[in-house]
Amino acid sequence: MRVSASDGAFQVAVADTGIGISEADQAEILNEFYQADSSTTRAQGGTGLGLAIATRMVELHGGRLWIESVPGEGSTFLFSLPIRAEQNVVKKGGLA
């Protein structure tokens, strides 16, 4: 894991040495219920919601999540968040 800060945001990067993710799958893998390997012989279970939920949480906090990957070499999952959050005042009936 690597953490850095610059330009008013901090960035977290988590790398693996797995099989990597194809460019076509990188474009889809952050979507709900998408699985890069949906075959009946895949080794890992799951519904394909983890990255979609993580992406949504990061975006709700004003950030961005993305993937850098090379098939056969592994993947790096990154997100950035602003260091200073905007303050929202909650009033009856919703946000002000």
Secondary structure, 3 states (H helix, E strand, C coil): CEEEEECCEEEEEEECCCCCCCHHHHCCCCCCCCCCCCCCCCCCCCCCCHHHHHHHHHHHCCCEEEEEEECCCEEEEEEEEECCCCCCCEECCEEC
